[in-house]
Amino acid sequence: MVKAFYGTRQIRNVLRREGYKINRKRVQRLMRKMGIQSICGIGQKPVS
């Protein structure tokens, strides 16, 4: 199953696999500059 929603950590991991030397904070900064937001909390059930 392929996830359609990537956060900064997953984007960093993909870029590192492709050979880019980049950290999570730089990905965060670039996403903010480009107006890209990650979607979090989709499909998560409360743990209680």
N, C-alpha and C positions, 0 to 999 in steps of 0.2 A: 504494500500500500504506500503510495507516494503522498507526502504531506505537501499541501499547497501553500501553507503559511510558514514562513521562516522568520525567526528572530535574529538578533545580531550574532548570537553564538553559532547558529546553524549556517548563516551566511559566511561568517569567518571560516568555519570548517570547510565549506565548499570551496572558497577562494584559496585556502591553504592547500587543499588537494590538487587544485589547478596550478599551483606553483607560485602564488602570490604570497609575499611575506607581509602579513597585515594582522593587526590585533583588533580586539573587540571594540575598544574605544574609538578607533579610527572608523570602523564600520558604522558605529553609532553616530559619529559626527557627520559622515557622508550621507547616511540615511536622513538625518535631520536637515542637512543642506539641500537634499533633493526632494524633501517633503514626503519621504516614505515612512510609513509607520507599520510596525509589526502588530499582528492581531494576537492577543493572548487571552487565555481563558476559554477558548472554544472547546466545547465538549468535555469539560472537566466536571466531575461530580464532587460535591462536598464530602469531605472525609470526616464523618462523625458517627 
